[in-house]
């Protein structure tokens, strides 16, 4: 059903044969012009052009050449000099010496057209740049190109933006192709000016908007292709005026509305493609007027109603595609008139009725698709006449009856799909005649009997699907001849016996289904050697013996239902289900390496030993089903690391010990001790089965807050109150326990109101302990707070006030500070003196960091005995007073220093001199 349009330049290449690679190879070997063709035209000038005009043409081409990339310039290395008609690659000229054709098709050009002076080529007839890597926009001066030009092909490049309206000036154009680019915007009405057009290709762009009515003015048009865009709206009725049209491709757009009746006027049409749109309504009967049609694509729309009988008038049809619509009713018998039909697709509709016998008249058919409908009845025997059929799709209908022996006549068949029907009876042995079959799908029918030995004759078979039928008996040994099989589906039948050893020959399987049969014995060891297996399903059988070691080679496995000791090497394994078999032995710890495993179902086998703790290392596991085995020992605590675990079913084993926090179905084991309180925190728990164990103690009250739908705690030694939720109401849920009680619960005595539960005692103890801890913490906090305040008060008598970023005397390097003060005051020079008081002299000092301070040097008393003591006392008193006082009008004390030679205080420096002098001066004081 794939589109196979002719290339956009196939027509042009018949006119001008210029294979770029061929010319490129010949050029180094020959001195003749590289494709130098002289054309003679009645409408073109034949008088020799002037040297100036010839130079202008050459200069225009050379200017464009240098704007292209380096590789392209190498390709055009023959472009030099002043005569573009002399050995210039891809250039052809008239007898007058003027350039007439520029043909650079498929030459790998890279660059733009921005530096192309189109007006300098006044006699250009052909401009072919198709299949290159040109990009950017088409410049608006394209309208200045020769008015004589008849062929313009820019297809298969990377041009963008809108189609310039100046193209409407090129009224002599016969061929215009802008296909396979990135043009956007709408098709402008200027297109109606190009009345000489016979071929118009705009397909494979990003064009939008509606198809203009002016398209109907192109009366000479033979070939119109606008497919694979985003055109919308209705198909314009004016299209009916294009009576010469032989090809009309409007497919793969967003066209809507019904098929206009004017289409019926296009009686010259050979190919009509309206597929992949949103067309509605019925297929119009006037379609029968198009007697020359060879291709009719109406697929993938919203067409409805019956297929008109007039379809039978299209006797020239080769391809008819009506699939993916909502067509109803029967297939018209007139379809038998289409004797030239090679492809007929009607699938994905709502057709009903039976397949007409007339289908056997279509002896040229290669592909027939009638699947996904509501067809009933038998497959007509006349289908055996279709000896050229390669594809037959009848699946997903309501077909019934036997598969006729006539099927053997379709020896050219590659693909036969009859699945999802209601076919009965055996698979005919004559199926072995279809030696070219690669795909045979017969699944989901009601076929019975055995698989015929003749199936082994289909040596080209890649896909064989026989699942979900009523087939019985053993698999024939001849199946080992199907060396190319990659898909084998035999599940959900009644097949039995051991798998034939010949299956070891099938080593390329990717999909292998054996589930729900009655197979016995061992799995063939070599069937997995091909390493390609990705899907293997074998549950619901009676396999025994060891697991094939070759399964470890299947590194692509993503869903498995068969056991292997090397599962851990299947790193893509997400589901492992081997339930309901007779597998024995221990669960391999190597499973921990299958880190993508999400569901593990090993239930209903004969597995023994302990549950490996390594299962707790599977981070994605959410379902773990090990019920009905012979497992023993304790549940590994590492299962508690399975954060995503939703289902844990370990029922009917021989497990013992205490129940861990994470549980599911644990009935029928030997668990002891009480039910852990943590179960009440499993808010997603919906079902809980702890029956038939040896549990004691009370049921955690938090269980009553869960949204349980099913509970079974019967046959234990539990006592105390029963949670008051509906899941505990049935008698079977709690029967045979030691001392359970419950208010308004049948079969249980009421609980005593004075009885203090384990939970309530725990709550009281917690309240008492928490209250004592709070009081103790409060008292300790008060004590430390008082101690802190005391220390702060004592310390404040010794600290210096607000030292900010200057320095801190306490703890400062005293020697260094002393040196800085001596240097800053010039050793207490009189030049730095700014005042003298009763107890000392004040100096101005600038410290190394640039900070200016005031230094008060203490006067020593002449009385050496009592004087030193008095001076020291005054010194300390002043320090003590200033450290206790905080006021904005009191100068700040930064620190002090006391040495034998000098004792001084360091203050904040205040400008404007002595306060005493200022106050004694009336003018300054005010």
N, C-alpha and C positions, 0 to 999 in steps of 0.2 A: 504494500500500500504506500510505499515511499514515492515521493514526487521525483520524477526524472525529466526535468525540463531540459531542452537543448540549451547549450551555453549561449550567453548573450552575444557572443561574437562569432558563432558558427557561420552565420550568413555572411558576415563581413569577411571572414577568412576565405570564403569561396571567391570573393571579388578580388582580394589583394593577398596573395600568398607570400607572407614575409615571416617565416619562422625565425625568431631572433637568434636562437642558438645556432641555426644552420648558417646564417649570414656571418655570425661571429667567428665560426670555424673556418669559413672560406676566406675571410678578409685577409688574414696573414699570408695565405697561400696564393693570392691572385692580385694582380695589379689593376683589375677591372673594378668598376664601381660596385660597392656593396649594395645590392638591390637598387640599381639606377635604372628606373623604368621611365620611358618617355610616353606620355599620353597625348593624344590628339583629340580635341573636343571642338565641336562646332560653336559652342557657346563660350569657349575660352579663347583668349587672344593668342594668335599664332605669330604676331609680329614680335621680333626680338625686343626685349626690354632694355632700357638704358643701363649703363654701367652703374650709375648712381642707385637706381632701383634695385639692381642685383646686390650691390653692397649693403643696402638697407635690409634686405631679406637675410643676408648672411649675418649682419650685425645683430639682428633681432634674435636669431637662433643661438648665436654665440653668447649673447647676454643671458639668455635663459639657461644655457649650459653651465655657466660659471655659478649660477645660483643653486645648482643641484649638488648633491654630496659627492665626495671624492671618487667613490667607486663608480658612480654614474658617469662622471667626467672621463674616467678611464675608458669606459665602454664607448663613449662618444669621442674618442681621441681622433677619429678621422675628421671631426668638425674643426677645421682650421682654414685660414685663408679667406679670400673674399668671394669665392665661387661656391655657393652651397650646392650647386648641381654637379660638382666634380668630386666623386668618390665620397660623398657624405653619407654615413650609415643611416639607413631608414628614410632617406630623403629622395623623392622622385620629382621630376620637373617636366614642364611642358616644353615644346620645341622652341618656345620663345625665350627659354632660359629662366622662367619664373617657377618657384616652388609650387607644386600642385598637390603633393601627397606627403604627409608626415606620419609614418607608420612605425611606432615603437612599441608594438604589442609584446607583452611578456618579456620585457628586457630588464626587469629589476630596478627601474628608475625610482629614485628617492628624492623628494623635494616638493616644491609647490609650483603653482602656475602664476604666482604674483609678479614675476619678472618676465613673463611671456608677453611680448608686444604683438597681440593678435592682428592689429591693424597694419602691420608691416608685411603681412602675407596676403596680398589682395586677391591672388588667384588660387588660393587653397581650396581643394575639392574634398580632401579626406584628412581627418585628424583622428588617428587611432592610438590611444594611450591605454588601452585596456590591459588589465592584469599586471599592474605595477604596484608601487608603494607610495604613490603620490598622495599628499594630504593637504589640509587647509581648505579654503573656500575656492569656489570658481569665481574669479574676478568678474566684476560687472562689465569690464571692457570686452568680454566675450562677444558682446553684441557688435563689436567693430570688426570682427573677423570677416573674411570674404563672404560676400552675399551669394557667392557661387557654391559654397560648401554644401555637399549632399550627405556626407557621412561624418558623424560626430560620436565617438565612442570613448567614454570615460569610465566604463564599468570596471568592477573588481579593483578598486583602489580604496583610499581611506578619506575621501572628501567628506566635508561636514557642512553644517549650516543649511540655509534654505537654497532651493534651486533658483538662480537669478532669473528675474522676469525678462532680462535682455536676451535670453535665448529665443524669445518670441520674435526677434528681428531676423532670425535665420530661416527665412521662409522657403528656401530651396532645399531644406533638409528632407532626405528620404529615410534616413536611419538615425535614430537618436537613442542612445543607451547610457543611462546613469545608474544602472543596476549594481547591486552588491557594494554599496557605499554606506555612509552614515548620514545621508541627507535627512533633514527634518522639516517640519512645517507642512503646509498644504500644497496640493497641486494647483497652481494659479490658473486663472482663466486664459492667460496668454497662450496656453497650449493650443487653443483653437485657431491661432494664426498659422500654425504649421500644417497647412492643408495638403502639402505634398508628401507628408509622412506616410510610409508604408509599414514601418516597424518602430514601436515605442516600448522601451524596456525601462521601467522604474522599480522593478521588484527588488526585494531584500534591502530596504532602507528603513527609516524611522518616520516615514510620512504619515500624517494624520489629517483629520478633517474629512470632508466628503469628496466624492469624485465630481468634478465640475460638469455642469450640463454641456459646456463647450466641447467636451470630448466628442460629442455627436457631430462636430464640424469636420472631423478628420475622415472624410468620406473615402479616402484612398487607403486607409489603414487595413493591413492584412493581419498584423500580429500585435496584440496589446497585452502586456504583462505587468500587472500592478500588485502581484501577490507578495506575501510576507512583509507587510507594513502594518500600520495601525489605522487604516482608513475606516471611517465609520459612516453612519447614515444609510440612506437607501441607494440601491443601484439606480442611476439616473435613467429614465425612460428614453432619453435621447440616444442611448447606446444602440437602440434599434435601428438607427440611421446608418450604422457601419455595415452596409450590406456586403462589403468585400472581405469582412473579417473571417479569417480561418482559425485563428487561435485567440481565445479570451481567457486569461488567467487572472482571477480576482481572489484566489484562495488565501487563507491564513491572514485575514484582516479582522475587522470588527463590524462588518456590514450587517445591517438588520433589515427588517421588513420582509416582504414576500418576494419571490422571484418575479420580476416584471414581465408582463405578457409580451412586451416588445422583444424579449429574447427570442421568441418564436419566429421573428422576422429574419434572423441571422442564418439564413439557409445555407450559407457557404461554410459555416463553422465545422471544423474538424475536431477541435479540442475545446472543451468548456470546463473550467475549474472554478467552482463556487464553494469549495470545501473549507472547513475550519473557519466558519463565521457564526453569526447568530440569526440566520435566516429562519423564518417561521412560515407556517401555512403548509398546504399540500404541494406535492410535485405537480406542476400544472400539466394538463393533458397536451397543451401545445408543444410540449417538449418533443412530441412525436413528429413535428415539422422539420426537425433538424436531422434530415435523412443522411447527411454526410458525416455525422459525428462518429469519431473513432474512440474518443475518450470523454467520459462524463463523470466528473467528481462533484458529488453533492454531500459528501460525508461530513460528520462532525458539525452539524447544525442543530436546529430545533424543529426540523420538518416533521409534520404529522400527517395523519390520514393514510389512505391506501396508496399502493404503488399503481399508477394508472396503466390500464391495458395498452395504451399507446406506446409504452416503452418498447413493445414488441416491434414497432415500426423502424427502430434504429438498427437496421440490419448490418450496418457497417461497424458497429461498436466492437472495440477490442477490450476496453477497460470500463467497468461500471462499478463505482464505489458509492454506496448509499448507507454505509455503516454509521453508527453513533448518532442516530436520530431517534424519533419516537414514532416511526412508521408502524401502522397496525394492519390488521386484515391478513388475507392469504397472499402467498406469492402468486402473481398472475400466470396462468398457463402460457400466455403469449410470450413469456420469456424464452420459450423454446425456439422462437424465430431468430434469436441472436446467435447464429451459427458461427460467427467469427469471434465470439467472446473468448478472451484468454484469462481475464481476471474479473471475478464477480464477488464483491464483498457486501453482505447484508447484515453482518453481525451487530450486536448491541442495539437492537430495536425491540419492538413489541409485536412482531409478526406471529400469527397463529395459523392454525390449519396444518395440513400435511405438506410434505415436500412433493411438488408435482412430478408426475412421471416424465413430463416433457424435459426435465432437466437432463435426461439421458441423450437429448439431441445436441447438446452443447459439446461436441466432440473436440473442440479446440481448447477447452478450458484447461488452464494450468493451475489456477488458484481459486478455490471455492470456500468462502467463509459464511456460514449460516448460523454461527454459534450465538449464545446469549439471546435467545428469543423464547417464544412459547410454542414452538413447533411440536406437533404430536404425530402419533402414528409410527409406521415403520419406515426404515430407510428403504427407498424404492430400489428394486433390483436393477432398474435401468441405469443406476449410477455406475454400474460396471462398464458402461459404454465409454466412460470418460478416461480413455486410455492414456491421455496426456497429463492427467492430474499429477501434480507434485505436492500440493497442499490441500487437505480436506479437513475443515473445522466444522464439526456438527455438535460440539460439546455444549453443555449447559442449556439443554432444552428439556422436553418431556417425551423424547422419542422412546419407543418401546419395541418389543419383538426381538427376533434373533439378528445377529450379525450375519448377513447373507454370504453364501459361498462366492457370490460374484465379486466380493471384495478382492479376491485373488487376481482378478484381471487388471487391477490398477498397479501394474508393475513399475510405473514411474514414480509412485508415491515416495516422498521423503518424510512427510509429516502427516500423521493420522491421529486426530484427536476426537474421541467419542465419549469422553468422560462426563460425569455429572448429568447422566440421563437415566432412563429406567430400562436399559437393555437387559434381556434375559438370555438364558441358554448358555451353551459352552462357547469358548473362544474357538472359532473354526480352525482346524488344522491347516486350511488353505492360506492362513495368514503367513505361512512360511514362504509363500511365493513372492512376497513384497521385499525382495532382496535389497532394495535401495532405501528402505526405511531407516531414518535416524531417530525419529521420535514416535512412540506409540503410547498413547494415553487412553486407557480403558477404565480408569479408576472411578469409584463411586457410581456403580451401576448395580445390577442384580445378577451378574454373571455367575454361572455355577460350573460344576465339573472341574476337571483338572487343567493345569497349564499344559498345553500340547507340547510334545517333544519338538515339533516343527519350529517352535520359537527360537531354537538354537540356530536356525538357518539365517536369521536376521543379523548377519555379522557386522553390518554397518551401524547397528543400533547404538545410540548414545543415551537415550532416555526411555525407560520402560516403567510405566505406572499402572499397576493392577490392584492397588489398595482399595479397601472398603467394598468388597464384593462377597460372594459366597463360594469362592474357589476352595477346593479341597484337594487332598492327596499331597504327595511329596512335590518338591521342586524338581523338575526334570534335570537329569545330568547334563543335557545338551546346553543348559544355560551357561555352562563353562566356555562355550564357543563365543560368547558375546564379549570379546576382549576389550571393546571400545566403550563399554557401559560406564557412564559417570553418575547416572541416576537410576536407582532401582527401588521401587516402592511395592512391597508385598504385604503391608500391614493390614490388620483387621479383616482377615479371611478365616478360613478353617483349614489352612494348610498344616501339614503334619510331617512327621518323620524327621530325620536328621538332615542337616544341610549337606548337599553333595560336595565331596572333596574337590570336584571340578571347579567349584566357585573360587578356589585358590587362584584360578587363571584371571579373575576379574580384579585387576590391581589398580584401576584408575577411578574407583568409586569416590564420589564426593558426597552423595546423599544415599543412605541405605536404611530402609525401614522394614523391620520384621515384627513389629509389635502386634500383640493380641492374636496369636495363632497357637498352634499346638506343637511347635517345634521341640525336639529333644536333642540330646547329645551335646557335642561340643561345637563351638564356633570355629570355622576354618581359620587356621593360624596365619596363612599368607595373604588373606584377602585385604589386610590392612597395610601391606608393605608399600603401597603406592604413595603414602604420606598425604594424600589429598583429601581424606575424609573430613567433612565438616559437620555432618548431621547423621547420627546413628541412633536408631530407636529399636529396642528389642524387648521391652517389658511385656509381661503377660504371656510368657512361654514357659518351657520346662527345661531350659538349658542346664547342663551340668558340666563338671570338669573344670580345668584351669581356664583362666582368662587368657586370650591370645596376647603373647608378649609383643607382637607386632603393633598392637594398638598404641603403644607408646610413641610410634613414629608419626601418628596423626596429630601434628602440632596445630592444625587449623580447626580442630574440633571446637564448636561453640555450643552445641546442645547434644548431650549423650544420654543414652539410656541403656548402657551396657557396662559391665564392670571390667576394670583393669587395675592391675597392681601398680601401673605406672601413670595413673591419672595425674599425678602431680606435675608431669611434664606437659600436660595439655593446658597451656597457660591461658587459652582463650575460653576454657570451659566455664559455662555459667549455670547449666542445669545438668544434674546427674540423677537419673531415675532408673533403678534396676529393681523396682518393687515387684512382688508377686512372682518370684522365681525360686530356685532351689540353691541359691548361692550360699556357700559356707565359708568358714574361715574367719579371720579377724579383719576389722576395718583398717586399711593401710594408713599409717601415720603420714605417708608421703602426700596425702591429700592437701596438707597445709600449703604446698607449693602452687596449687591451683587457686591463686589469689582472687580470681574473678568469679569464683563459685558463689551462686546466690541461693540455689535450692538443691538440697541433697536428700534424696528419698531412697533409702535402703530397706524399707519396711517389708514385712512378710517374706523373709528369707530364713536362712539358718545361720546367720552370723553369730559368732561367739566371741568371748574375750571381753576386755574392757573397752569403754568408749575412749578413743585416744584423745588426750588433752590437746593435741595439735589442732583439733577441730576449732578450738577457741582462737586460732590464729587466722581464721578466714574472715576478713573485715567486712565483706559484703553479704555474708550469709544471713538470710532472713527466714528460711524454712529448713528445719532439721527434723526429718522423719525417720525414726529408727524402730518404730513399733513392731511387735510380733517377731522378735528374734530371740536369741539365747544370750544376750549380753548380760554381763555381771559386773560386780564391783560398784564403786561410787560414781556419781556424776561429777566429772572434772570441774573444779572451781573456775578454770579458765573459760568455761562457757559463759561466764559472767562478763567477758570482754566483748561478746557479740552484741554490740550496741543496737544493731538493726534487726535483731531476732524478733520475729513475730509469732512463729509457730515452733514449738518444741514438743514433739510427740515421742515419748519413750515408753509407752504403755506395753504391757505384756512382755516383760523381760524378767531378768533375775537381779535387778539392781538393788542395792542396799545402802545403808548409811543415812545421813541426814539430807534433807532437801535443800539445795542451794536457793539463792534468792530468785534466779530466773527459772521459771517452770512453764509447763504447758500441760500435756497429758502425761501423767506419771502413774497411772493406775496399774494394778496387777504386779507390783514389785514388792520390796520388803523394806520400805523406808520406815525409819523410827524417829523418835523425838517429836517435837511440836512443829506446827506449821509456822514458818518464819513470818514475822510482821511485815517484811519488805514486800510480800505478795500484795498487800493492800496499796502499795504505791505504783503498781503496774496498771496505769489508767487505761491502757488500750486492751487489757485482758477481757476477752468475751466469753471464754469457755475454760472451766477448771475441773479437772478430773484427778482426784487423789484417792480414789476408791481402792479397796483391797490392799491396804498397806498395814503398818503397825504404828500409826501416828497417835500421839497422846497430847494431853494438855487442852487448852481452850482455842477456839477459832479466833484469829485476830479481828477485833471490831472493825478495822479499816476495810475488811472485805465487804462490809455492808455499804460502803460508799462507791464500790465499783459498779459498772454497768454490765454485770454478768448476765448472760442469757441462758447459760447451762452450767450446772454445778453437780458434782458427784463426790461426796466425801464418805460414802457408805463403807461399812466393813472396816472400821478402825477402832481406836480406843479414845475418841475425842469426848470432851465434856464441856459444860458451861453453856452460855447463851448462844442461840443460833441467830446469825445476822438477819435483820428484818427486811429482806428483799425477796422479790417474787421467785428468784432462781432457787431459793432454799425451801420453797413451799412443798413441792412433791415429796411424798414419804420416801420414794426410792432414792432421793438425793442424800438422805442422812441416816437411813436405816442402819441397824446393827452397829451402834456406837455405845459407849459406856454410860455417859451421864449427861446427855444434851438436854437443854430445856429451852422453852420458847413460849412467849405470850401469844395466845390465839393461834397456835400451831397444832394441827391435828396430830395425834400420836405422841405428843410431847407434853410433859408436865410444865406448868408455869414456872418461870424463874422467880426466886425469892427476891423481893425488893431490898432486903437488908444485906443481901449477899454482895460483898465488895469484889468487883472483878479485878483481875490482874491489871487490866488497863487503868481502872480508876485509881488503884493503889499507886501505880506508877506515876500518874498525873499528880497526885497529892505530894508524893516524895519530890517530884521535880519542882513543884511550887515552893515547898519548904526550903529545899537546897538553894534554889535561885534567889529567894528572899534573903537568906543568910549571906549569900555571896554579895548581894547588892549592898546590904548594910555594912559589911566588912569593908568593901571597896570605898564606901562613902566616908567612913571613919578614918581610914588610912589616908584618903585624899585630903581631909580637913587637917590632919596632923602635918602632912608634908607642906600644905599651903602656909600654915602658921610658921613652920620652920624657915620657909623661904622668905617670908616677910621680915623675920628677925635678922636673917643674914643680910638682907638687902639694906636694912636700917644701919647695921654695924658697918657695912662696907661703904656706905655713902659718906661716912666721916673721913674716909681716906682717899676717895676717888676725886679726880679733878673734873671740873664742870665743863661739859660740852667741848671736847677737844676736836671734834669733827675730823677733818682730814689732815690736821697739822701733825701732832704727835701726842703720845701719852707718856707722862713723866714716870708714872708708876710702871715698873717693868721695862722702861726705856734704857737704852745703853747710856748710862750717866756720863761716862768719859767723853763719848762722842757729842752729847748735848752740850757739855761744858765747853768743849772746843768751839762749837758753832756759836755759842753766846759770846765767847771771848773774841772770835773773829768778827762777829756782827757788830760789836760795840767798839772795835779797835782797842781791845783790852781796856774797856771802860774809859775811853778817851773823852776829854771835855767837849770835843767836837760833836759827840753823839749825845751829850747830856741835854735833856729837854725839861728837867725840873728837879728841885731839891726839896725834901720834906724833913720832918723832925726825926724820922727813923732811917732815912736813906735817900739815895739819889736815883733818879729815873733816867734811863738811857733808851735811845731808839736803836733797834737792832734788826738787820735784814738777814734772814736765814738762807741757807743754800737753795731751798726750794722756792725762794722769792717772797715768802711770807714775811710781813713786817710786824714785829711785836714790841711791846714796852717791857723793859727789864728794870726792876727795882732792886738796887744793890743795897744791902743792909749796912748801916753805920755801926761800927763796933764801939762800945763804950770804953773810955780810958781806964775805968776801974776793972782791973783784970780779974778780980775775984768775983765780986757781985755783979759786975757789968756783963760778963759773958752769960751768966745765968739769966739776967733780966732781958738781955737781947734775944737769947734763945727762946725765952718764954713769949716775948712779943712776936717773934717770928712765927712760932707755932700757933699763937692765938689768931694772928691774921689769916693764916692758912685755914684754920678751923672755921673761922667766921665766913670766909669767902666760899668755902665748899658747902656751907649750909644755906647760903642766901641765893635765891634765884629771883632777879628783878631786872627789868629791861633797862633801868637807869643805873645799875651797878655794873661796873666794869667786870669782864669775865676773867677768871684766873685760869690760865692754861696749865700751869705747873710751877714747880719750884726746884731748887737745887741747893744743897748744903755741903760746902767743902770747908776745910780749915781756912783756906785763904779768902774765899769769897762765898757768901750766902746770898741768894737772890730769888726773887719771885718773877714769874713771867706772866704778863697780862696781855689782854687784847689791846692793840694800839688804837688810840682815839686821836683824830685830827684836831686841829685848832688850839693846841697847847693846853695850858693849865686852867682848870675850872676856877681856881681861886683868882687868877689874874683877870679872867673874863668877868667875874662877879664884881670885882673892885672897880671895873670900868663901866661908867653909866651907859655909854653908847653901845658897847658890845653886850652888856647885860640885857638891854632891851631888845 
